[in-house]
Amino acid sequence: MGQLIPIPKYKLIDLYKRQKLSIRKIAKIFNCDGRTIHRKLRAFNIKTRSPSEAAIKIHISKSKLKYYYLHKKLSTNKIAKIYNCDDFSILKKLRAYGIRVRTQSEAISKYPKYNFNGSLKEKAYMIGFRLGDLHVERNCQLIIVQCSSTLLEQIRLIKSLFNKYGHVRIYKTHRLSGKRNIIDICCHLNKSFEFLLPKSDRIPNWVRRNKRFFISFLAGYTDAEGWIGLANVKRERKQPVFQISSYDKNILNQIWINLQKLKIICPKARISQEKSEINKQHQDCWSLRVNKYISLLRLLDLLEPYIKHPIKKLGIKKIKSNIIRRPYVRNFIYC
């Protein structure tokens, strides 16, 4: 709880009634907020000045007020400092001139925000990426999307997803993961992005029932959690592999079911790392892998137009080149 500010009644009467100081000036004297002075005035039954009385000393034209408030995006408090008055007087001037007062979310940030464009394909991709790698929360009327990564490509991808809809801030931290610095990204969006708030271990039904939406979702989830490339194995030096590792067991099972419908044959998701209190691993980590050549090529052909991550795109090219060089696979494809 904040410390109570002792303001004598006689002093408040002298400053407000006799010296005609504004609430802002009095607040500055007592090193407090203007609302505190308002509460004190009411508590002492000191009648506050009417809007006309409070605004009489404020000489600001409508065009000048629009310039500061709408074009420069200054807050009412900053404008009040310019004109040596309190922010309530500026607010009254805005209303008197018919200038629309910013909403709470607009007031938090000076950067404009735009509604989601309504593309279900893009929406499915964003949901997949969110369930894989994004932290999303509501702050007043803002939807805040956050992520931390050591990969600059991942941060740039997230920026490309959201910078056309709102302000994106990227900053390096002093935290390390291995030998790499962790990079944080924060995106401020409007409430049309509420569909990103749910964090559940399931794929939305409207996504699962439509092939294009499912592939778009899978591309987003893969860009967040997947690995596409050539793995080193004992029997064969380079083994083409598509793999997703995640704690979301149910999502991986639902992905597997849909892959079977698309004739992409692969084993069910398996535990790749068991939970362990010693290693602070509180959940089992599951992995879904596709490595049969024909199924892998079919999957990559479907995913390639939807994948956005540059490292995953490169992985697709490497796998395709590697598989097609194998004579028996090439003969099977073109026969």
LOVO-994807 format. One record per atom (N, C-alpha, C): x, y, z; residue in three letters. Coordinates in steps of 0.05 Angstrom, whole numbers, plus 5000, padded with zeros to 4 digits. Example, Ala and Ser with C-alpha at 12.3 -4.5 7.8 and 13.67 -1.06 7.14 Angstrom:
BEGIN
526448865156Ala524649105156Ala526449345156Ala525749555142Ser527349795143Ser525850015157Ser
***
This chain:
BEGIN
501749765000Met500050005000Met501850255000Met500950454984Gly502550694981Gly502550865007Gly504551015012Gln504851185036Gln502851415034Gln501451465057Leu499551685057Leu500951955056Leu499852145041Ile501152405038Ile499652605055Ile501052715076Pro499752905094Pro499453185081Pro496953255076Ile496453515063Ile494353665081Ile495153865096Pro493354015113Pro491154145098Pro488754165110Lys486454285097Lys486954585092Lys488054725111Tyr488555015108Tyr490455065085Tyr492354885081Lys494354925060Lys493054885033Lys491254685031Leu489954625006Leu488054854999Leu486654965019Ile484855195014Ile486455435004Ile488755485016Asp490455705008Asp491355674979Asp492355444972Leu493555394945Leu491355394924Leu489155254930Tyr487055204910Tyr485055444908Tyr484255544931Lys482155754931Lys483256034929Lys485256094945Arg486356364946Arg488356424924Arg490356234920Gln492356284900Gln491456184872Gln489256034871Lys488055944845Lys490055764829Lys491655614844Leu493455424831Leu491855194819Leu492855084798Ser491554844786Ser492154604803Ser490554394798Ile490954144813Ile493754024806Ile494554054781Arg497153954773Arg499454084788Arg499254354791Lys501354504805Lys501354424835Lys499054384847Ile498954304875Ile500154024878Ile499453854859Ala500453574860Ala503553574858Ala504653764842Lys507553784839Lys508753874865Lys507454064879Ile508454164905Ile508753934925Ile506653764926Phe506553544946Phe507753284935Phe508853294910Asn510053064898Asn508152824897Asn505852864886Cys503852654884Cys502352674858Cys500352504854Asp498752504830Asp496452694833Asp495452794810Gly493252984810Gly490752864821Gly490352604818Arg488052464829Arg488052464859Arg490452464871Thr490652474900Thr489552744910Thr490252964896Ile489353224904Ile486253244901Ile485253124879His482353114875His480952974899His482052754908Arg480852604930Arg480952774956Arg483252914960Lys483453084984Lys481453314984Lys481053424960Leu479053644958Leu476253544966Leu475653314956Arg472953194962Arg472753124992Arg474953015003Ala474952935031Ala474653185049Ala475753405042Phe475553655058Phe473153825050Phe471453715032Asn469053865023Asn469654135011Asn471954144997Ile472754384983Ile471554374955Ile469954554948Lys468554554922Lys470654594900Lys470654404880Thr472454434858Thr471354624837Thr473154734822Arg472354934802Arg470854794779Arg468954944768Ser467354834745Ser469154804721Ser468354654700Pro469954624676Pro470654894663Pro468755084663Ser469255344651Ser471355494667Ser471155474694Glu473155614711Glu475855484709Glu475955214707Ala478555074705Ala479855124679Ala478255164658Ala479355184631Ala479855474622Ala479155664639Ile479155944630Ile482056034623Ile484055924636Lys486756014632Lys488155854610Lys486855654599Ile488055484579Ile487455594551Ile489355714538His488955824512His490255634491His488655454481Ile489655264462Ile487555224440Ile488355264415Ser486455244393Ser485854944387Ser483654894373Lys482954624366Lys485054504348Lys486054654329Ser488054554310Ser490654474325Ser491454644345Lys493854584360Lys493454344377Lys491154314389Leu490554084406Leu490553824390Leu489353834366Lys489353604348Lys492153534339Lys493853734335Tyr496653684327Tyr498053524349Tyr497853624374Tyr499253494396Tyr498053214402Tyr495453204402Tyr494152954412Tyr493852744391Tyr493152824366Leu492652624345Leu495152564328Leu496652774321His498952734304His501552664319His502052814340Lys504452764356Lys504052534376Lys501452464381Lys500752244399Lys501652294428Lys501652554436Leu502352624463Leu499952554482Leu500652484506Ser498552424526Ser497352684536Ser495052674549Thr493852914561Thr495653034582Thr497152854596Asn498952954617Asn501253114605Asn502353024582Lys504553164570Lys503653434558Lys501253434547Ile500153684536Ile499653884559Ile498653774581Ala498153944605Ala500754074615Ala502953934613Lys505554054621Lys506354284603Lys505754254577Ile506354464558Ile504854724565Ile502254684572Tyr500554914577Tyr500254984607Tyr501854854623Asn501954914652Asn499254894665Asn497954664660Cys495354614673Cys495154324680Cys492854224689Asp492553944696Asp491353794672Asp491853524672Asp490953364649Asp487853354647Asp486453394669Phe483553394668Phe482553624651Phe483853844653Ser483054084637Ser483454024607Ser485653884600Ile486153814572Ile484053614562Ile483353434580Leu481253234573Leu478553374567Leu477953584583Lys475453734579Lys475553894553Lys477953994547Lys478254144521Lys477853954498Lys478853714499Leu478553514478Leu475553464473Leu474153424495Arg471253374493Arg469753614482Arg470553854491Ala469254094482Ala469654144452Ala471954064442Tyr472554094413Tyr471553864397Tyr470453654410Gly469453414396Gly471653234385Gly473953244397Ile476153074389Ile475952804404Ile475952594389Arg475552324401Arg477852264420Arg477152184444Val479152114464Val480051824459Val482651774461Arg483751504456Arg482651304476Arg482351054466Thr481450844484Thr483850764502Thr483250584521Gln485350504540Gln487650374526Gln487050194506Ser489250054492Ser490850244475Ser489450444463Glu490850644446Glu492550824464Glu491550884488Ala493151054506Ala495650924516Ala495550654519Ile497950514528Ile500250534509Ile499650534483Ser501750544463Ser501050754442Ser503150894433Lys502651094413Lys502650974385Lys503250714382Tyr503350594356Tyr500650484348Tyr499850524323Pro497250424313Pro497150124312Pro494750014315Lys494249724314Lys492049674294Lys492349454280Tyr490449394259Tyr489149114263Tyr486749084255Asn485248834258Asn486548614242Asn486248374252Phe487048134237Phe485548124211Phe486948054189Asn485748074162Asn483647864156Asn483247674174Gly481047484170Gly481647234153Gly484147204143Ser484846964128Ser485046724146Ser483346524141Leu483346284158Leu485846124155Leu487146134132Lys489645994128Lys491846114146Lys491946384146Glu493946514163Glu493246474192Glu490746474199Lys489846434226Lys490646164236Lys490345954219Ala491145684227Ala494145664231Ala495645804214Tyr498645804217Tyr499345934244Tyr498146164250Met498746314274Met498146144299Met495846004298Ile495045834321Ile497045614325Ile497945494303Gly499945284304Gly502545384316Gly503445624307Phe505945744318Phe505645814347Phe503245924354Arg502746004381Arg502845764400Arg501545544393Leu501545304410Leu504245184413Leu505945234393Gly508645134394Gly510645304410Gly510545574406Asp512845724416Asp512146004426Asp509646084429Leu509046354437Leu507646374464Leu508246574479His506746634503His504946874497His502346834503Val500347044496Val498747104521Val498347364526Glu496647444549Glu495147694542Glu493047744558Arg491547994555Arg492348204576Arg492748454567Asn493348674584Asn491448904577Asn489348934594Cys487249124588Cys485949044561Cys486049224541Gln484949154515Gln487049064495Gln489449024505Leu491648934488Leu492048634489Leu492748514467Ile493648234466Ile496748244462Ile498148144482Ile501048164481Ile502247884475Ile503847874453Val505147634444Val508047654450Val509147454464Gln511947464471Gln513447204465Gln515947214461Cys517646974456Cys520547044462Cys522046834469Ser524946864473Ser526246644457Ser528446714444Ser529846514428Ser532746604424Ser534446404419Thr537246474412Thr537646494382Thr535546414367Leu535746424338Leu534546684327Leu536246834313Leu535347084301Leu533247034280Leu533446804266Glu531446734245Glu528646704257Glu528546584281Gln525946544294Gln524746814302Gln526446994312Ile525447254320Ile524447414296Ile526047404274Arg525247544249Arg522647434238Arg522247174240Leu519747054231Leu517347154247Leu517647164273Ile515447264290Ile514847554284Ile516947704279Lys516547984272Lys514948004246Lys515647844226Ser514247854200Ser511347774203Ser510647604223Leu507947524227Leu506147744237Leu507347924255Phe505648104270Phe506248404265Phe508448474252Asn509048764250Asn507148914233Asn505648784215Lys503648934200Lys501048984215Lys500848864239Tyr498448894256Tyr498849074280Tyr501349104289Gly501949264313Gly504849304317Gly505549424339His508349494345His509849244355His512149204344Val513848974352Val516449084363Val517248984387Arg519749074399Arg521548834403Arg524048864394Ile526048654396Ile528448764413Ile529348614432Tyr531648704447Tyr533248464457Tyr535848494456Lys537648294466Lys537848304496Lys538248074509Thr538548064538Thr541347964545Thr541947974571His544447864580His544147574589His541747464586Arg541347174592Arg542647004570Arg543746774579Leu545046604560Leu543646334559Leu543646214536Ser542845934532Ser545145794517Ser546645634532Gly549145544521Gly551145774519Gly552145824496Lys553946044491Lys552546284477Lys549946254472Arg548546464457Arg546846634474Arg546746894467Asn544947074481Asn542047024473Asn540347054493Ile537447014487Ile536347284478Ile534747274456Ile533447514445Ile530447504452Ile529347724462Asp526547734469Asp525047894448Asp522547824443Ile520847974424Ile518148004437Ile516948244435Cys514348304446Cys512648454425Cys510248344420Cys508448464400Cys505848554414Cys505048804409His502648914419His500448914397His498348764402Leu496248734382Leu493548814394Leu491548854377Asn488948924387Asn487248674392Asn484748704402Lys483248474411Lys482248294389Lys482748364363Ser481948184342Ser483747934342Ser485947934359Phe487747714361Phe487147544386Phe484647564397Glu483947404420Glu484047104414Glu483947034389Phe484046744382Phe486746624389Phe488746784395Leu491346684403Leu491546634433Leu489546724449Leu489646694478Leu489546404488Leu487746234477Pro487645964488Pro490245804484Pro491045664505Lys493345494504Lys492445214513Lys491645044494Ser490644784500Ser492044574484Ser492044324495Asp493444104482Asp491543974461Asp490644134443Arg488844024422Arg488844214398Arg488244104375Ile487944254350Ile485044334347Ile484444584341Pro481544664337Pro480244494316Pro477644424321Asn476244244302Asn476144354274Asn475744614271Trp475444734244Trp478144704228Trp480344684243Val482944644230Val483244354222Val482544164239Arg482843884234Arg481143784210Arg478843914206Arg476943814186Arg477543914158Arg479344104155Asn479944214129Asn482944164123Asn483444044100Lys486143964092Lys488044214091Lys487244424078Arg488944664075Arg489544794102Arg487444814118Phe487844934145Phe489644764162Phe489244494160Phe490944314176Phe493944334168Phe494444344142Ile497144364132Ile498344634141Ile496744844140Ser497745104149Ser498345104179Ser496544984194Phe497044954223Phe499644794228Phe499944564214Leu502344394217Leu504844544210Leu504744714189Ala507044884182Ala507745074204Ala505745204217Gly506345384239Gly507545234263Gly506345004269Tyr507344844291Tyr510144734286Tyr510644664261Thr513344574253Thr515344794254Thr514645034245Asp516445264246Asp517145334275Asp515345274294Ala515845324322Ala517345104335Ala516544854330Glu517644624346Glu519044414329Glu518944434303Gly519844204286Gly522744224278Gly523644004267Trp526343994256Trp526243844229Trp527343954209Ile527343834182Ile530243844172Ile531343604166Gly534043604157Gly535243324154Gly537843304152Leu539343054149Leu540742984175Leu539842764187Ala540942684213Ala543242484209Ala545142494227Asn547342294226Asn546442044242Asn546441814229Val545741564242Val547941354238Val547841134252Lys550040934252Lys550140794225Lys547940694215Arg547940544191Arg548440704166Arg547340944166Glu547541114142Glu548341394151Glu550241504138Arg551341764147Arg549241984148Arg547642014128Lys545642224127Lys542942104123Lys541242144144Gln538542034143Gln536542264142Gln534942294120Pro532842504119Pro530742454140Pro530142674155Val528242644178Val526542894180Val523942854185Phe522143064194Phe521342984223Phe521743174241Gln521143104269Gln520043344284Gln518043284301Ile516943494319Ile517143384347Ile518443534365Ser518643464393Ser517143664410Ser515443564428Ser513743744443Ser512643604468Ser511743774487Tyr510343664510Tyr507343624505Tyr506443704481Asp503543694475Asp502943414462Asp502543224480Lys502142944470Lys499642924453Lys497443054461Asn494943034447Asn495043164419Asn496443394418Ile496743524392Ile498343344373Ile500443224382Leu502043044365Leu500342804356Leu498642694374Asn496942474366Asn494942554345Asn493842794348Gln491942894328Gln493342944301Gln495743044302Ile497343084277Ile497742804264Ile498442604280Trp498942334269Trp496442234255Trp494042264268Ile491542164256Ile491042304229Ile491442564228Asn490942704202Asn493042624181Asn495542574189Leu497542484170Leu496842214158Leu495642034173Gln494841784162Gln492641814141Gln490842004146Lys488742064127Lys489942174100Lys492242304102Leu493542404078Leu495542204066Leu495341954076Lys497141734067Lys500041794072Lys500541924094Ile503341964103Ile503841774126Ile505241554121Ile505541344140Ile507841404158Ile507341384184Cys509541424204Cys508541304231Cys510441244249Pro509641144276Pro508241364292Pro506741274312Lys505541454331Lys507741604347Lys506941824359Ala508841974376Ala509741804399Ala512341824406Arg513541674428Arg514941864447Arg515341764471Ile516841924491Ile519741934483Ile520842164480Ser523642204473Ser525342274497Ser524042384518Gln525442454542Gln523442454565Gln523942274584Glu522042244607Glu522442474627Glu520242524641Lys520342734662Lys522342654683Lys523642844695Ser525742794715Ser525943034733Ser525642984759Glu525943204779Glu528843294781Glu530643104775Ile533543174778Ile534243384757Ile533343344732Asn533943524710Asn531843744707Asn530043774727Lys527843964726Lys526043934701Lys525743684693Gln524043614670Gln521343514682Gln519343694683His516843634697His514843484680His515343464654Gln513443324636Gln515043144617Gln513742934607Asp514942774586Asp515042924560Asp517242904546Cys517443034520Cys516842814499Cys515042884480Trp514242694459Trp515342774432Trp515842574415Ser516942634388Ser515342474367Ser514642614346Leu513342494323Leu515342514299Leu515942284287Arg517942284266Arg516942154240Arg517642274218Val517042164191Val519742124177Val520441874170Asn523041844156Asn522841644133Asn520441534128Lys520141364104Lys520141544079Lys521841484060Tyr522341674038Tyr519841764024Tyr518141584016Ile515741664000Ile513841834017Ile513441754042Ser511741914060Ser512942184065Ser515542184069Leu516942434074Leu516742624051Leu517142524027Leu516842704003Leu514042804001Leu512142634006Arg509242724004Arg508742944024Arg509742904049Leu509243104070Leu510643364063Leu513143354053Leu514543604047Leu513343754024Leu512243604004Asp510843733982Asp508443893992Asp507043774011Leu504743914023Leu505544154039Leu507644124055Leu508444334074Leu509944574060Leu511444514039Glu513344714028Glu512044984022Glu509644994010Pro508445264005Pro507645414030Pro507445274053Tyr506445404078Tyr508745464098Tyr510945324096Ile513145374114Ile514345654110Ile514845794132Lys515946064130Lys518746084142Lys519545904159His522145914172His524345854153His526346034149Pro528445994129Pro530145744134Pro530645664159Ile532145424165Ile530645174157Ile527945174162Lys526344944154Lys526044934124Lys525945154110Lys525845154081Lys528345034069Lys530645104081Leu533144994072Leu533244694077Leu532144614100Gly532044324107Gly530444164087Gly528144284078Ile526544154057Ile528044104032Ile529544314023Lys531044283998Lys533244074001Lys534544064024Lys536643864028Lys535543584028Lys533243544041Ile532043274042Ile531243184014Ile529843363999Lys528943293972Lys531343223954Lys533343373956Ser535743323939Ser537043053947Ser537143003973Asn538342753983Asn536742503974Asn534042523977Ile532342293970Ile532342233940Ile532042443925Ile531742413896Ile534242303883Ile536542343896Arg539042233886Arg539241933889Arg537441813905Arg537441523909Arg536041393886Arg537341223870Pro536141123845Pro533540973849Pro533340803870Tyr530840643873Tyr528440823881Tyr529041043895Val526841223901Val526041383877Val527941473861Arg527341623836Arg525741453817Arg526441193814Asn525041013796Asn522140973806Asn521840963833Phe519140923844Phe517341163839Phe518641403841Ile517041643838Ile516141683809Ile517941623790Tyr517341693762Tyr516241453746Tyr515941223759Cys514840993745Cys511841013741Cys
***
